[in-house]
């Protein structure tokens, strides 16, 4: 079955728009071959929640609900909504919410926000280039857990919630040559961050012009992600697979991005050419079924329901103004819009479906 989705008609500072994932741009990559900033921890910026205008609003919901991020004109917001659309709340607001991932308890959240002192700390005037990861557990205040000349995105907890997977750009630079501003960094690479001890390891190598984005774990321990690399005057995106230590990297399918795995590990969903939603067996990713076709815009930020029977997603508007939040059964039926971005005047930029006791 193929269903066609049709569109229906604080002291923070933020004005962004764009799609999910890292939005890699190989044109800004540098020729650095270093991994991450080598300064000692004592020399790196470590911020307090007030520095990013963090404000907790509502406690986490209980049961099954969806977190979704909003880029706003004043504050960015992490919203909560039940899958029937009848109950909603706001988890927190802050200066900038670029990426977030939720642990298995439905409460612990890793998110990235900007360094508000970026120019002072890194001599960079390009806004929102540097992004650190923060961790909020239960009712505790968020704590910054990464620092450096970095940009963290694609947050995803491994089973057991002891390890956080991310994609990261590092080694930003800015210089003026012949009155022209040159700005760039290494491309996005996939890495792990062990929460107890903050040990970090790169899983994909530094290859200039190639960005690795959106890691998710399969039940056998291998990792799905997508790769963006130059192809003529544009880019080629491909669904990739590798072992948990970063070895045995293989191409699965071209023009396939944004994979996500069902909690029961029986299904993988991904986007094909950005506007088709495909559901497949993890053992045969190329033999999947297209269950949704968008006629208005990209399908992004796929997330299975906790019982693995439905998928939440964002669908872009035809005029690129914003994306609506939908839920749909895994066979493509019962497509329902939960958030109308135009009528509600919001700009959703990420989501995750969770269950919390």
TORMIGU-202615 format. One record per atom (N, C-alpha, C, O): z, x, y. Coordinates in steps of 0.02 Angstrom, whole numbers, padded with zeros to 5 digits, always signed. Layout:
% TORMIGU-202615
ZXY...
This chain:
% TORMIGU-202615
+00000+00042-00060+00000+00000+00000+00000+00044+00062+00039+00092+00066-00042+00029+00109-00043+00063+00174-00030+00013+00228-00066-00036+00235+00021+00025+00268+00039-00019+00323+00021+00014+00388+00034+00074+00396-00008-00021+00434-00026+00005+00499+00027-00015+00550+00041-00075+00558+00056+00034+00584+00106+00020+00635+00070+00011+00702+00029+00052+00721+00087-00044+00737+00059-00057+00803+00114-00057+00854+00169-00083+00840+00103-00030+00912+00153-00031+00965+00163-00101+00992+00116-00140+00997+00225-00119+01009+00242-00178+01048+00265-00154+01116+00296-00105+01136+00231-00219+01150+00244-00201+01218+00318-00217+01241+00335-00204+01299+01387+00584+01770+01386+00634+01728+01362+00693+01760+01315+00659+01740+01350+00729+01780+01329+00791+01812+01277+00827+01772+01268+00887+01782+01241+00794+01728+01191+00827+01687+01125+00830+01723+01115+00795+01773+01079+00872+01699+01012+00876+01727+00963+00885+01671+00971+00931+01630+00911+00843+01668+00863+00845+01614+00803+00803+01631+00810+00750+01661+00743+00826+01611+00684+00785+01626+00629+00798+01575+00570+00794+01593+00647+00812+01513+00597+00835+01465+00557+00779+01434+00573+00720+01440+00504+00800+01399+00469+00756+01353+00433+00800+01303+00419+00858+01317+00417+00771+01245+00382+00809+01194+00396+00782+01125+00427+00730+01118+00374+00819+01072+00381+00797+01004+00441+00831+00972+00478+00869+01004+00451+00815+00908+00506+00845+00871+00487+00915+00849+00435+00941+00869+00530+00945+00808+00520+01012+00782+00521+01062+00839+00542+01046+00895+00497+01122+00825+00507+01175+00873+00455+01178+00927+00467+01208+00979+00397+01147+00918+00345+01150+00969+00322+01222+00981+00317+01244+01038+00309+01258+00927+00294+01329+00933+00231+01341+00972+00182+01303+00967+00231+01395+01011+00173+01413+01051+00160+01487+01042+00192+01529+01074+00112+01502+00998+00100+01572+00981+00076+01612+01040+00080+01674+01039+00050+01580+01092+00025+01616+01150+00080+01652+01188+00065+01697+01227+00143+01633+01177+00198+01665+01212+00232+01718+01170+00282+01747+01193+00208+01732+01109+00240+01782+01067+00232+01852+01096+00181+01867+01127+00282+01893+01085+00279+01963+01107+00267+02007+01047+00260+01983+00991+00265+02072+01059+00253+02119+01005+00317+02152+00981+00315+02205+00950+00374+02121+00994+00438+02149+00972+00443+02146+00897+00421+02098+00866+00472+02199+00866+00482+02198+00794+00556+02199+00776+00574+02214+00719+00598+02183+00825+00670+02179+00811+00687+02108+00789+00650+02061+00804+00743+02101+00753+00762+02036+00727+00796+01993+00779+00769+01941+00799+00853+02013+00803+00890+01975+00852+00920+02022+00902+00915+02083+00895+00951+01995+00954+00983+02036+01004+01036+02080+00972+01074+02057+00930+01039+02143+00991+01083+02191+00959+01147+02204+00999+01187+02246+00979+01157+02168+01055+01218+02177+01093+01278+02156+01051+01272+02114+01006+01336+02186+01064+01397+02166+01030+01417+02096+01051+01397+02073+01105+01457+02063+01008+01479+01996+01024+01516+01993+01091+01511+01943+01127+01551+02046+01107+01590+02047+01170+01544+02044+01230+01564+02020+01283+01482+02068+01223+01435+02070+01279+01393+02006+01285+01358+01998+01335+01396+01962+01235+01355+01903+01234+01389+01845+01270+01450+01842+01273+01350+01798+01297+01379+01740+01330+01411+01692+01280+01379+01672+01231+01474+01674+01291+01507+01623+01251+01534+01570+01299+01575+01585+01343+01511+01509+01290+01523+01456+01339+01577+01407+01315+01596+01407+01257+01600+01367+01361+01645+01312+01347+01607+01246+01353+01555+01243+01386+01632+01192+01322+01596+01128+01326+01581+01105+01397+01529+01075+01409+01626+01120+01444+01613+01100+01513+01551+01134+01542+01520+01107+01588+01534+01193+01516+01475+01229+01542+01410+01191+01528+01362+01199+01565+01409+01151+01475+01349+01113+01459+01361+01038+01473+01323+00996+01450+01413+01023+01512+01428+00954+01532+01438+00908+01472+01419+00849+01474+01469+00934+01418+01479+00894+01358+01532+00842+01370+01585+00856+01398+01518+00779+01349+01567+00726+01354+01563+00681+01293+01511+00650+01281+01616+00677+01254+01617+00632+01197+01628+00561+01222+01670+00549+01266+01591+00513+01194+01594+00444+01218+01625+00399+01165+01679+00372+01176+01591+00391+01108+01616+00347+01054+01630+00389+00991+01597+00440+00980+01678+00367+00950+01688+00401+00885+01629+00386+00840+01591+00339+00853+01620+00425+00787+01565+00411+00740+01572+00342+00710+01627+00318+00698+01515+00310+00698+01516+00247+00662+01535+00259+00589+01540+00317+00568+01547+00207+00552+01558+00212+00480+01503+00176+00443+01469+00132+00471+01494+00194+00380+01440+00164+00341+01373+00198+00355+01372+00256+00375+01319+00162+00346+01251+00188+00356+01229+00177+00427+01230+00120+00452+01209+00230+00461+01183+00223+00529+01137+00281+00546+01134+00330+00509+01103+00276+00601+01054+00325+00621+01075+00357+00687+01089+00323+00736+01078+00424+00688+01085+00461+00750+01016+00470+00780+00968+00486+00744+01009+00461+00846+00946+00479+00878+00960+00508+00947+01003+00484+00984+00923+00560+00964+00933+00595+01027+00888+00566+01081+00834+00541+01067+00912+00570+01142+00873+00547+01200+00872+00601+01254+00925+00627+01274+00813+00618+01276+00806+00660+01336+00806+00614+01396+00764+00569+01401+00854+00624+01441+00862+00578+01497+00848+00609+01564+00833+00669+01568+00853+00569+01616+00843+00593+01684+00906+00623+01715+00903+00660+01763+00963+00605+01686+01026+00633+01711+01061+00672+01655+01071+00732+01662+01079+00638+01601+01109+00671+01543+01067+00659+01481+01033+00607+01475+01068+00706+01434+01041+00694+01368+01095+00661+01327+01155+00671+01339+01075+00621+01277+01123+00579+01242+01109+00580+01167+01051+00579+01145+01163+00582+01127+01157+00571+01055+01181+00500+01041+01241+00485+01046+01133+00456+01023+01147+00386+01010+01162+00374+00936+01147+00417+00893+01191+00316+00921+01201+00292+00853+01177+00220+00850+01188+00182+00897+01145+00201+00794+01124+00132+00785+01123+00115+00711+01102+00156+00670+01145+00055+00693+01142+00034+00624+01071+00015+00606+01032-00004+00650+01053+00019+00541+00983+00006+00522+00960-00065+00532+00900-00079+00529+01006-00112+00544+00985-00179+00561+00976-00188+00636+00955-00240+00660+00993-00136+00675+00984-00137+00747+01036-00177+00784+01030-00186+00845+01087-00202+00750+01135-00248+00782+01194-00212+00816+01225-00240+00861+01208-00151+00794+01265-00114+00822+01242-00046+00845+01207-00011+00809+01261-00027+00906+01240+00037+00934+01298+00069+00971+01345+00035+00992+01295+00134+00980+01346+00170+01017+01319+00237+01040+01262+00255+01025+01359+00273+01078+01341+00339+01103+01392+00389+01077+01452+00383+01091+01369+00438+01039+01415+00489+01012+01438+00536+01067+01498+00547+01076+01390+00565+01104+01409+00608+01160+01349+00617+01207+01292+00602+01190+01364+00642+01266+01313+00661+01315+01324+00734+01334+01378+00762+01324+01271+00765+01360+01275+00835+01381+01215+00852+01424+01169+00811+01432+01215+00912+01450+01161+00934+01494+01094+00931+01459+01047+00902+01486+01090+00961+01399+01026+00965+01365+01037+00963+01290+01077+01002+01264+01004+00918+01255+01008+00913+01182+00938+00927+01154+00894+00884+01156+00929+00987+01128+00863+01007+01106+00851+00994+01032+00795+00977+01012+00902+01001+00992+00895+00991+00920+00964+00975+00892+01014+00997+00920+00966+00936+00837+01030+00925+00804+01020+00913+00730+00966+00891+00709+01071+00929+00691+01073+00914+00620+01142+00891+00601+01191+00915+00630+01147+00846+00553+01212+00816+00535+01228+00835+00463+01186+00834+00419+01292+00854+00452+01315+00874+00386+01321+00813+00341+01313+00756+00362+01337+00825+00278+01341+00772+00229+01395+00722+00241+01392+00666+00215+01446+00740+00281+01499+00692+00296+01479+00641+00349+01517+00595+00363+01420+00650+00379+01397+00604+00431+01432+00612+00497+01419+00574+00544+01476+00661+00503+01518+00669+00562+01508+00738+00594+01501+00743+00655+01506+00791+00552+01497+00859+00578+01426+00868+00602+01378+00852+00566+01418+00893+00663+01352+00899+00694+01341+00969+00721+01384+00996+00756+01284+00998+00705+01262+01059+00738+01207+01040+00787+01163+01001+00771+01211+01067+00848+01160+01050+00897+01147+01111+00941+01188+01157+00945+01089+01111+00974+01074+01165+01020+01071+01138+01091+01048+01083+01103+01096+01179+01137+01094+01163+01208+01079+01227+01247+01079+01282+01219+01065+01218+01310+01041+01274+01351+01098+01319+01374+01156+01300+01373+01079+01379+01395+01124+01423+01432+01114+01406+01506+01062+01424+01534+01162+01373+01538+01153+01354+01608+01154+01414+01655+01136+01409+01714+01174+01472+01629+01175+01534+01668+01121+01582+01644+01130+01643+01647+01066+01554+01620+01012+01594+01589+00986+01649+01635+00977+01706+01613+00975+01633+01698+00947+01684+01743+00997+01741+01754+00978+01799+01754+01060+01723+01761+01112+01774+01770+01121+01816+01707+01128+01877+01711+01120+01783+01649+01134+01818+01586+01074+01857+01559+01083+01910+01529+01014+01831+01570+00955+01859+01537+00898+01875+01585+00846+01898+01562+00907+01863+01649+00854+01876+01698+00791+01838+01681+00735+01863+01688+00800+01775+01660+00744+01731+01642+00745+01670+01688+00796+01636+01693+00690+01657+01722+00686+01599+01767+00650+01540+01736+00651+01485+01764+00618+01549+01678+00585+01494+01643+00638+01449+01613+00677+01470+01571+00641+01386+01635+00696+01342+01618+00702+01327+01544+00652+01320+01509+00764+01323+01519+00780+01301+01452+00750+01347+01398+00738+01324+01341+00737+01410+01414+00711+01455+01363+00764+01473+01312+00752+01470+01251+00824+01491+01336+00878+01512+01292+00919+01452+01271+00942+01413+01313+00929+01445+01205+00966+01389+01177+01013+01414+01122+00992+01446+01074+01078+01400+01130+01128+01419+01080+01145+01360+01036+01136+01302+01055+01169+01375+00976+01193+01323+00930+01267+01311+00939+01307+01358+00946+01285+01247+00939+01355+01226+00942+01372+01186+00880+01328+01157+00848+01436+01184+00862+01460+01145+00805+01516+01100+00827+01564+01123+00859+01511+01035+00810+01565+00987+00824+01588+00958+00758+01548+00930+00721+01652+00964+00744+01681+00941+00681+01734+00888+00696+01781+00900+00734+01727+00829+00665+01776+00776+00674+01788+00760+00746+01741+00752+00785+01851+00757+00765+01869+00743+00833+01880+00804+00876+01905+00800+00932+01860+00862+00849+01869+00925+00886+01816+00933+00939+01763+00903+00935+01831+00974+00989+01781+00990+01041+01728+01035+01010+01743+01073+00964+01666+01032+01035+01614+01075+01007+01628+01149+01022+01659+01166+01073+01606+01192+00977+01615+01264+00983+01546+01297+00978+01508+01283+00932+01531+01341+01024+01468+01379+01021+01473+01429+00963+01522+01466+00958+01422+01430+00919+01425+01474+00860+01370+01526+00858+01372+01570+00814+01321+01523+00902+01271+01576+00907+01261+01596+00979+01275+01557+01025+01238+01657+00991+01226+01681+01059+01174+01736+01057+01157+01763+01004+01148+01752+01115+01098+01805+01121+01036+01780+01157+01035+01723+01181+00986+01822+01160+00922+01803+01190+00882+01765+01137+00834+01791+01109+00904+01703+01125+00879+01664+01068+00865+01592+01089+00886+01569+01142+00828+01558+01045+00813+01487+01053+00818+01456+00984+00774+01465+00942+00873+01419+00971+00886+01389+00905+00862+01317+00903+00874+01278+00949+00827+01298+00849+00807+01229+00838+00805+01215+00763+00827+01256+00724+00779+01156+00743+00769+01138+00672+00833+01141+00631+00832+01165+00575+00889+01117+00657+00953+01123+00622+00955+01078+00560+00937+01019+00563+00976+01107+00504+00979+01070+00441+01033+01101+00396+01030+01160+00380+01082+01061+00377+01136+01085+00334+01112+01089+00261+01078+01045+00237+01131+01143+00227+01120+01149+00156+01171+01106+00119+01224+01092+00147+01158+01086+00057+01208+01049+00018+01273+01087+00015+01274+01148+00005+01328+01052+00024+01393+01083+00028+01414+01099+00099+01473+01112+00111+01366+01098+00145+01380+01105+00217+01411+01172+00236+01442+01178+00289+01404+01223+00194+01431+01289+00210+01380+01333+00246+01398+01382+00279+01316+01315+00240+01262+01354+00269+01218+01310+00312+01201+01254+00292+01200+01334+00370+01156+01298+00416+01089+01334+00418+01085+01394+00431+01036+01296+00406+00968+01322+00412+00942+01306+00482+00957+01253+00510+00905+01353+00511+00877+01345+00578+00810+01378+00582+00792+01418+00539+00772+01361+00634+00717+01404+00655+00735+01432+00723+00765+01398+00765+00718+01495+00735+00740+01530+00795+00685+01573+00823+00650+01608+00787+00679+01570+00890+00642+01621+00928+00693+01669+00956+00748+01649+00975+00675+01733+00960+00721+01783+00986+00683+01832+01030+00622+01833+01033+00723+01873+01066+00695+01927+01106+00649+01902+01162+00591+01922+01166+00676+01859+01204+00638+01835+01262+00628+01891+01313+00670+01935+01320+00572+01887+01347+00559+01935+01401+00524+01900+01458+00492+01847+01449+00529+01928+01517+00494+01902+01576+00481+01961+01622+00525+02001+01636+00419+01965+01645+00401+02019+01691+00343+01997+01735+00305+01952+01716+00336+02027+01792+00281+02013+01837+00234+02074+01837+00254+02129+01854+00172+02062+01819+00121+02114+01817+00062+02091+01859+00032+02039+01845+00045+02129+01911-00010+02111+01956-00002+02040+01983-00049+02000+01983+00059+02026+02006+00076+01961+02035+00071+01903+01986+00070+01845+02007+00068+01918+01922+00065+01866+01870+00129+01868+01828+00149+01921+01805+00159+01810+01819+00220+01806+01778+00202+01805+01704+00167+01760+01681+00225+01855+01667+00217+01857+01595+00284+01839+01562+00335+01869+01578+00282+01790+01518+00342+01766+01485+00328+01756+01412+00275+01731+01393+00376+01774+01368+00364+01763+01297+00424+01781+01255+00478+01796+01281+00414+01779+01190+00467+01793+01142+00435+01804+01074+00374+01795+01066+00476+01823+01025+00452+01821+00956+00437+01749+00937+00463+01703+00969+00396+01737+00885+00384+01669+00862+00444+01642+00825+00491+01678+00810+00443+01577+00811+00496+01546+00772+00496+01574+00700+00443+01582+00669+00556+01589+00676+00565+01611+00607+00623+01571+00577+00668+01549+00614+00623+01563+00512+00676+01526+00479+00733+01572+00460+00722+01628+00437+00794+01549+00471+00852+01590+00456+00909+01546+00431+00907+01485+00437+00959+01579+00401+01020+01545+00380+01079+01571+00421+01081+01630+00439+01126+01527+00433+01188+01544+00468+01246+01518+00426+01256+01458+00421+01283+01564+00395+01341+01544+00355+01399+01529+00403+01419+01572+00441+01424+01468+00400+01473+01447+00449+01539+01485+00445+01568+01501+00496+01562+01501+00385+01623+01539+00377+01607+01613+00381+01587+01644+00331+01616+01642+00440+01600+01712+00450+01539+01724+00493+01527+01781+00514+01501+01672+00507+01443+01676+00552+01392+01728+00530+01360+01760+00572+01385+01738+00465+01335+01786+00440+01266+01755+00444+01256+01698+00422+01218+01791+00471+01150+01766+00479+01100+01809+00442+01107+01870+00438+01048+01776+00414+00996+01812+00378+00929+01779+00393+00923+01717+00392+00878+01820+00407+00810+01795+00415+00781+01780+00346+00790+01820+00299+00747+01724+00338+00713+01707+00276+00638+01718+00280+00606+01729+00229+00609+01714+00339+00538+01728+00346+00529+01788+00392+00568+01797+00439+00477+01829+00380+00468+01891+00417+00439+01879+00487+00414+01825+00502+00443+01930+00528+00414+01928+00594+00339+01942+00588+00320+01999+00572+00297+01892+00600+00225+01899+00600+00200+01870+00665+00203+01810+00676+00176+01913+00709+00158+01891+00776+00104+01836+00774+00054+01843+00740+00117+01783+00812+00071+01727+00814+00085+01674+00763+00055+01620+00766+00130+01687+00715+00144+01639+00661+00215+01613+00668+00262+01653+00670+00223+01548+00671+00289+01517+00676+00305+01477+00614+00263+01438+00590+00365+01485+00588+00390+01448+00530+00444+01400+00554+00490+01420+00589+00437+01336+00535+00475+01283+00568+00500+01232+00517+00468+01220+00466+00558+01201+00531+00581+01142+00495+00599+01151+00423+00571+01117+00380+00645+01197+00405+00663+01207+00335+00704+01150+00305+00750+01125+00338+00687+01129+00244+00726+01081+00206+00730+01106+00134+00684+01137+00109+00786+01091+00101+00797+01115+00033+00779+01063-00019+00793+01004-00011+00746+01086-00072+00732+01044-00130+00788+01052-00181+00829+01097-00176+00790+01007-00230+00843+01008-00279+00845+01071-00322+00897+01089-00348+00787+01104-00329+00786+01165-00369+00805+01227-00329+00802+01283-00355+00826+01218-00266+00847+01274-00225+00791+01304-00183+00805+01344-00138+00729+01286-00196+00674+01311-00154+00674+01275-00087+00708+01225-00078+00635+01301-00041+00636+01277+00028+00566+01255+00049+00517+01292+00039+00561+01196+00077+00499+01173+00109+00503+01186+00183+00557+01180+00213+00447+01203+00214+00444+01210+00286+00371+01204+00306+00327+01196+00263+00357+01207+00371+00287+01208+00392+00274+01267+00437+00317+01290+00475+00213+01291+00433+00192+01352+00468+00138+01335+00518+00092+01296+00503+00143+01364+00577+00091+01357+00628+00063+01426+00644+00101+01472+00659-00002+01433+00640-00034+01498+00653-00101+01488+00689-00132+01435+00683-00122+01538+00726-00185+01531+00764-00244+01518+00718-00249+01546+00663-00289+01475+00742-00351+01461+00705-00405+01449+00757-00413+01394+00783-00443+01502+00772-00492+01497+00826-00457+01488+00892-00415+01529+00911-00476+01435+00929-00446+01423+00994-00387+01374+00990-00358+01356+01041-00368+01353+00929-00313+01306+00921-00264+01334+00869-00257+01394+00862-00230+01289+00834-00181+01310+00784-00193+01273+00718-00220+01218+00718-00173+01304+00664-00175+01272+00599-00102+01263+00576-00062+01309+00579-00086+01202+00552-00020+01189+00525-00025+01176+00450-00070+01142+00427+00022+01204+00413+00020+01199+00340+00089+01187+00312+00139+01214+00336+00092+01146+00259+00154+01136+00222+00162+01196+00175+00116+01215+00139+00222+01226+00177+00236+01288+00141+00296+01278+00094+00335+01231+00101+00303+01324+00048+00360+01324+00002+00380+01396-00011+00338+01440-00014+00446+01408-00018+00470+01475-00035+00535+01469-00074+00566+01416-00075+00555+01524-00107+00618+01525-00142+00675+01530-00091+00663+01546-00032+00736+01517-00113+00793+01515-00067+00808+01582-00034+00842+01584+00017+00783+01637-00063+00792+01702-00032+00733+01723+00012+00731+01779+00037+00685+01677+00021+00627+01691+00063+00568+01720+00025+00516+01734+00055+00574+01730-00040+00520+01760-00080+00471+01706-00104+00484+01646-00097+00415+01729-00132+00365+01685-00162+00341+01630-00116+00341+01571-00134+00321+01648-00056+00296+01599-00008+00227+01576-00030+00184+01616-00048+00217+01510-00029+00152+01483-00050+00130+01426-00004+00171+01388+00022+00065+01421+00006+00036+01365+00043+00031+01306-00004+00011+01312-00062+00050+01247+00022+00045+01185-00018-00014+01143+00006-00055+01120-00034-00017+01132+00072-00067+01084+00098-00078+01097+00172-00029+01107+00209-00140+01098+00195-00155+01106+00266-00145+01039+00303-00149+00985+00273-00133+01044+00368-00123+00987+00412-00064+00944+00391-00062+00884+00407-00016+00973+00356+00043+00936+00334+00105+00969+00365+00113+01029+00361+00148+00928+00396+00204+00954+00433+00265+00908+00425+00260+00854+00396+00323+00931+00451+00383+00891+00456+00410+00864+00390+00427+00805+00387+00416+00905+00337+00441+00878+00273+00514+00858+00276+00553+00887+00315+00533+00809+00235+00603+00791+00226+00612+00769+00154+00565+00743+00123+00672+00778+00127+00686+00765+00057+00736+00707+00051+00784+00705+00090+00725+00662+00005+00771+00606-00005+00837+00631-00033+00838+00680-00069+00892+00598-00016+00958+00619-00041+00962+00622-00117+00998+00664-00144+00925+00578-00153+00927+00581-00226+00878+00632-00254+00872+00639-00314+00843+00668-00209+00799+00724-00226+00739+00703-00268+00709+00745-00302+00720+00639-00266+00663+00615-00305+00600+00609-00264+00545+00601-00292+00605+00613-00197+00547+00603-00154+00546+00654-00097+00598+00677-00074+00487+00671-00076+00476+00710-00015+00429+00670+00030+00378+00645+00007+00447+00664+00093+00402+00632+00142+00379+00685+00191+00417+00730+00209+00316+00680+00212+00290+00726+00263+00235+00691+00302+00209+00639+00282+00216+00722+00358+00162+00696+00399+00097+00732+00380+00096+00793+00371+00045+00695+00375-00021+00723+00364-00062+00711+00427-00072+00654+00448-00086+00766+00457-00123+00762+00520-00083+00726+00574-00113+00695+00619-00018+00728+00570+00029+00703+00619+00033+00627+00623+00083+00602+00650-00016+00590+00599-00015+00517+00608-00011+00478+00543-00011+00417+00545-00008+00512+00486-00003+00479+00422+00063+00498+00388+00081+00557+00388+00098+00450+00360+00160+00463+00325+00146+00462+00250+00123+00412+00223+00161+00518+00218+00148+00526+00147+00214+00533+00109+00259+00568+00132+00220+00500+00053+00278+00506+00009+00254+00534-00058+00206+00509-00087+00288+00587-00082+00265+00621-00142+00323+00641-00187+00381+00643-00166+00306+00654-00250+00353+00683-00297+00362+00757-00279+00312+00791-00268+00423+00783-00277+00433+00854-00260+00394+00902-00306+00377+00957-00286+00379+00880-00368+00343+00922-00415+00268+00920-00403+00231+00961-00431+00244+00873-00363+00172+00866-00351+00161+00843-00279+00143+00785-00267+00171+00888-00232+00169+00869-00161+00098+00851-00139+00090+00814-00090+00047+00877-00172-00021+00861-00152-00045+00794-00179-00098+00770-00159-00007+00764-00223-00027+00701-00253+00010+00641-00225+00018+00591-00260+00032+00646-00163+00072+00592-00134+00030+00533-00112-00031+00535-00111+00065+00479-00093+00034+00417-00070+00046+00408+00005+00102+00415+00028-00007+00393+00041-00001+00377+00112+00025+00306+00119-00008+00259+00097+00084+00298+00149+00114+00231+00154+00111+00203+00225+00121+00143+00234+00098+00245+00274+00093+00221+00343+00038+00258+00379+00030+00319+00369+00002+00223+00421-00048+00254+00466-00032+00231+00537-00029+00171+00550-00022+00278+00582-00010+00260+00651-00076+00257+00689-00117+00303+00684-00085+00204+00728-00144+00198+00770-00130+00215+00843-00174+00213+00885-00067+00232+00858-00048+00242+00928-00026+00312+00945-00034+00333+01002+00002+00349+00897+00027+00416+00914+00055+00450+00853+00052+00425+00797+00084+00509+00864+00111+00548+00810+00171+00515+00777+00209+00479+00810+00179+00526+00712+00239+00507+00676+00282+00570+00670+00259+00621+00644+00344+00567+00692+00386+00627+00694+00457+00610+00670+00475+00552+00663+00496+00663+00658+00568+00657+00643+00583+00611+00585+00620+00563+00592+00553+00625+00528+00563+00583+00469+00633+00595+00440+00656+00651+00437+00666+00540+00417+00732+00546+00387+00743+00490+00338+00737+00431+00356+00760+00507+00275+00774+00456+00224+00841+00424+00236+00887+00454+00264+00846+00361+00214+00911+00327+00214+00956+00358+00161+00931+00390+00115+01022+00351+00167+01068+00381+00118+01055+00358+00046+01069+00395-00001+01028+00297+00036+01013+00273-00031+00941+00288-00053+00919+00266-00106+00905+00326-00011+00837+00350-00028+00785+00295-00033+00731+00307-00062+00798+00235-00008+00751+00179-00014+00710+00167+00049+00660+00131+00046+00730+00196+00106+00695+00183+00169+00687+00249+00207+00719+00299+00190+00644+00248+00257+00632+00307+00299+00635+00286+00372+00604+00237+00392+00672+00324+00411+00671+00316+00484+00622+00366+00513+00614+00421+00487+00590+00347+00568+00541+00392+00600+00531+00372+00672+00550+00317+00693+00501+00417+00710+00480+00402+00778+00404+00397+00778+00369+00438+00748+00378+00347+00812+00306+00339+00821+00288+00342+00895+00315+00304+00935+00244+00388+00913+00225+00397+00982+00183+00340+01009+00146+00307+00972+00190+00328+01074+00149+00278+01108+00079+00307+01121+00070+00367+01125+00031+00262+01127-00038+00283+01136-00048+00322+01201-00091+00366+01204-00008+00306+01252-00015+00341+01316+00033+00401+01321+00041+00430+01375+00066+00419+01265+00111+00476+01262+00172+00469+01308+00204+00518+01325+00189+00408+01327+00247+00399+01371+00313+00412+01334+00359+00440+01363+00317+00392+01270+00379+00399+01232+00365+00379+01160+00308+00361+01142+00417+00382+01118+00411+00364+01048+00461+00310+01030+00518+00311+01054+00440+00261+00990+00484+00208+00966+00517+00228+00900+00489+00267+00862+00577+00202+00888+00613+00215+00825+00600+00158+00777+00613+00100+00792+00574+00176+00717+00558+00128+00665+00596+00145+00601+00617+00201+00591+00604+00094+00558+00625+00105+00489+00576+00068+00444+00549+00016+00462+00564+00097+00384+00514+00069+00338+00536+00084+00267+00566+00136+00254+00520+00039+00221+00534+00052+00150+00489+00108+00125+00437+00122+00154+00510+00141+00071+00472+00199+00047+00405+00179+00018+00363+00223+00005+00392+00114+00007+00325+00093-00014+00282+00070+00045+00226+00047+00035+00308+00077+00106+00270+00059+00166+00282-00011+00190+00255-00031+00242+00323-00049+00156+00335-00118+00176+00394-00123+00224+00431-00075+00234+00401-00182+00253+00458-00198+00296+00467-00149+00355+00523-00129+00370+00413-00131+00387+00417-00087+00445+00449-00126+00503+00426-00180+00522+00503-00098+00531+00541-00132+00583+00556-00084+00640+00580-00028+00628+00542-00105+00702+00560-00064+00759+00632-00076+00779+00653-00133+00789+00672-00022+00785+00741-00027+00805+00751-00012+00879+00794-00042+00912+00712+00034+00906+00717+00053+00976+00648+00052+01007+00603+00089+00986+00639+00009+01056+00576+00005+01094+00584+00049+01155+00620+00032+01202+00551+00106+01154+00564+00156+01206+00543+00133+01275+00573+00154+01325+00493+00089+01280+00471+00065+01345+00519+00011+01372+00543+00016+01428+00532-00039+01330+00577-00093+01352+00648-00067+01366+00681-00090+01412+00670-00019+01325+00738+00008+01333+00741+00065+01383+00795+00087+01403+00683+00090+01405+00681+00143+01455+00711+00208+01431+00749+00240+01468+00696+00228+01369+00725+00288+01339+00670+00334+01314+00613+00314+01307+00689+00398+01301+00642+00446+01274+00672+00479+01212+00702+00532+01217+00666+00446+01153+00694+00474+01092+00661+00541+01074+00601+00550+01084+00702+00587+01048+00675+00654+01033+00702+00683+00968+00699+00744+00959+00727+00642+00923+00752+00667+00859+00795+00615+00827+00823+00572+00862+00801+00617+00760+00844+00569+00727+00866+00595+00659+00835+00640+00631+00920+00566+00633+00943+00579+00564+00983+00520+00540+01029+00496+00574+00966+00495+00480+00999+00439+00450+01056+00466+00407+01045+00510+00365+01118+00441+00415+01176+00468+00382+01220+00412+00353+01208+00353+00365+01271+00433+00315+01323+00388+00293+01390+00421+00306+01399+00480+00289+01436+00386+00336+01503+00412+00351+01556+00363+00326+01548+00302+00335+01608+00388+00295+01663+00345+00272+01703+00317+00331+01751+00280+00320
